[in-house]
Amino acid sequence: MRPRFISLLVPALGLVATLAAAQVTKETVPGITNFSHVETTIACAGATTPAGVAEVKRLGYASIINLRQASEAGADVEAEAAAAKAANITYIHLPFNTAAPDPAVVDQFLTAVTAKANQPAFVHCASANRAAALWMVKRMLADGWDADRAGKEAADLGLTNAALKNFALEYVAAHKK
């Protein structure tokens, strides 16, 4: 009886630990809109000012992945890049257009976000929609999560755009091994 109990308990504890580790925590961070973090390897957010970069560094992130296009209102890509350089934090700009999502940008994102040197990573766009959608792709392809689990986490991180969610699911379907 005891070996059977232990054989059932160990996987159950592993599942609880996995679910607990994937919990989304929201915080108010100066200079950052819609800040949410998962585990210790990722934070997703919306608009981030150059002043917010110092907070990102203070919170212990090794890199910033900016998904905003330079042409977006309020996006000061050059000033954010300069602030990242001054804070000694890796800055990666991957402009991702919500209206015409480019799979090549997702490829670059997956390479950047999974690189050990970039972890933990702070990923942002204007509202957290794009950041959460691309994180959903990472969860499904790199971490082996199913669509329901990855979709729930993405929604908790800020994914509200149905077209972006559909793009993420189609990208995953086209890139599953």
C-alpha positions as CSV (number, residue, x, y, z in Angstrom):
1,M,0.0,0.0,0.0
2,R,2.8,2.4,0.9
3,P,4.7,2.2,-2.4
4,R,1.5,2.8,-4.4
5,F,0.7,5.8,-2.2
6,I,4.2,7.2,-2.8
7,S,4.0,6.5,-6.5
8,L,0.8,8.6,-6.6
9,L,2.0,11.3,-4.3
10,V,5.2,12.2,-6.0
11,P,3.6,13.0,-9.4
12,A,0.9,14.9,-7.7
13,L,3.4,17.0,-5.8
14,G,5.3,17.7,-9.0
15,L,2.1,18.9,-10.7
16,V,1.3,21.2,-7.8
17,A,4.8,22.6,-7.9
18,T,4.6,23.1,-11.6
19,L,1.3,24.9,-11.4
20,A,2.4,27.0,-8.5
21,A,5.6,28.0,-10.3
22,A,3.5,29.2,-13.3
23,Q,1.4,31.6,-11.3
24,V,1.2,35.1,-12.7
25,T,1.9,37.9,-10.2
26,K,0.9,41.5,-11.0
27,E,2.8,44.4,-9.4
28,T,2.8,48.2,-9.7
29,V,6.3,49.2,-11.0
30,P,7.1,52.9,-11.7
31,G,7.5,53.6,-15.4
32,I,5.9,50.3,-16.5
33,T,2.3,49.6,-17.5
34,N,0.6,46.2,-16.8
35,F,3.7,44.6,-15.1
36,S,3.2,40.8,-14.5
37,H,5.8,38.2,-13.8
38,V,5.9,34.4,-14.0
39,E,8.4,32.4,-12.1
40,T,11.9,34.0,-12.1
41,T,12.5,33.7,-15.8
42,I,10.0,36.2,-17.4
43,A,8.0,39.3,-16.9
44,C,5.6,40.7,-19.4
45,A,4.4,44.2,-19.5
46,G,2.9,47.0,-21.5
47,A,4.4,50.4,-22.2
48,T,7.8,51.0,-20.5
49,T,9.4,54.3,-20.2
50,P,13.2,54.8,-20.3
51,A,12.9,55.6,-16.6
52,G,11.3,52.2,-16.0
53,V,14.4,50.5,-17.3
54,A,16.2,51.2,-14.1
55,E,13.4,49.4,-12.3
56,V,13.7,46.4,-14.6
57,K,17.4,46.2,-13.7
58,R,16.7,46.7,-10.0
59,L,14.2,43.8,-10.2
60,G,17.0,41.6,-11.5
61,Y,16.2,41.1,-15.2
62,A,19.1,40.4,-17.5
63,S,17.4,41.6,-20.7
64,I,14.7,43.7,-22.2
65,I,12.8,42.4,-25.3
66,N,10.9,45.3,-26.7
67,L,8.1,44.3,-29.2
68,R,7.0,47.9,-29.9
69,Q,7.4,49.5,-33.3
70,A,9.3,52.7,-33.3
71,S,6.3,54.4,-35.0
72,E,3.9,53.7,-32.2
73,A,2.7,56.6,-30.1
74,G,4.8,56.9,-27.0
75,A,7.4,54.4,-28.1
76,D,10.8,55.9,-27.6
77,V,12.9,53.0,-28.7
78,E,16.2,55.0,-28.9
79,A,15.8,56.4,-25.4
80,E,14.9,53.0,-24.0
81,A,17.9,51.4,-25.7
82,A,20.1,54.1,-24.2
83,A,18.7,53.6,-20.8
84,A,19.3,49.9,-21.1
85,K,22.9,50.5,-22.1
86,A,23.3,52.9,-19.1
87,A,21.8,50.3,-16.8
88,N,24.0,47.5,-18.3
89,I,21.1,45.4,-19.3
90,T,20.8,43.6,-22.7
91,Y,18.3,45.3,-25.0
92,I,16.7,43.5,-27.9
93,H,14.3,45.3,-30.2
94,L,12.0,43.1,-32.1
95,P,9.2,45.3,-33.7
96,F,6.1,43.2,-33.9
97,N,3.1,44.5,-35.8
98,T,-0.2,43.4,-34.3
99,A,-2.1,44.0,-37.6
100,A,0.4,42.0,-39.7
101,P,2.3,39.6,-37.4
102,D,5.5,38.4,-38.9
103,P,6.5,34.8,-38.1
104,A,10.2,35.7,-38.5
105,V,9.9,38.1,-35.5
106,V,8.5,35.2,-33.5
107,D,11.5,33.0,-34.5
108,Q,13.8,35.8,-33.3
109,F,11.8,36.1,-30.1
110,L,12.1,32.4,-29.3
111,T,15.8,32.5,-29.9
112,A,16.2,35.6,-27.6
113,V,13.9,34.6,-24.8
114,T,15.3,31.1,-24.5
115,A,19.0,32.2,-24.5
116,K,20.4,31.6,-21.0
117,A,22.3,34.9,-21.2
118,N,19.0,36.8,-21.5
119,Q,17.3,35.2,-18.5
120,P,15.5,36.4,-16.7
121,A,13.9,38.4,-19.5
122,F,11.6,41.4,-19.4
123,V,9.3,41.4,-22.4
124,H,7.1,44.3,-23.3
125,C,4.9,46.0,-25.9
126,A,2.4,48.8,-25.4
127,S,-0.4,46.9,-23.5
128,A,1.1,43.4,-22.8
129,N,-1.0,41.7,-25.6
130,R,2.0,41.0,-27.9
131,A,4.3,40.1,-25.1
132,A,1.7,37.6,-23.7
133,A,1.0,36.2,-27.2
134,L,4.6,35.5,-27.9
135,W,5.2,34.1,-24.4
136,M,2.2,31.7,-25.2
137,V,4.1,30.5,-28.3
138,K,7.3,29.9,-26.2
139,R,5.3,28.0,-23.6
140,M,3.8,25.7,-26.2
141,L,6.9,25.1,-28.3
142,A,9.8,25.3,-25.9
143,D,8.1,24.1,-22.7
144,G,5.6,21.6,-24.2
145,W,2.5,23.2,-22.7
146,D,-0.9,22.6,-24.2
147,A,-3.0,25.4,-25.7
148,D,-5.4,25.6,-22.8
149,R,-2.7,26.0,-20.1
150,A,-0.6,28.4,-22.2
151,G,-3.7,30.4,-23.2
152,K,-4.8,30.8,-19.6
153,E,-1.3,32.0,-18.6
154,A,-1.2,34.4,-21.6
155,A,-4.6,35.8,-20.6
156,D,-3.4,36.3,-17.1
157,L,-0.4,38.2,-18.5
158,G,-2.5,40.5,-20.6
159,L,-3.5,38.7,-23.9
160,T,-7.0,40.0,-24.8
161,N,-6.6,40.2,-28.6
162,A,-8.4,37.2,-30.3
163,A,-6.5,37.8,-33.5
164,L,-3.1,37.6,-31.8
165,K,-4.1,34.5,-29.9
166,N,-5.2,32.9,-33.2
167,F,-1.9,33.9,-34.8
168,A,0.0,32.3,-31.9
169,L,-1.9,29.1,-32.2
170,E,-1.4,29.0,-36.0
171,Y,2.3,29.7,-35.5
172,V,2.6,26.8,-33.0
173,A,0.6,24.4,-35.3
174,A,3.0,25.3,-38.2
175,H,6.1,24.8,-36.1
176,K,5.4,21.8,-34.0
177,K,8.0,19.1,-34.3
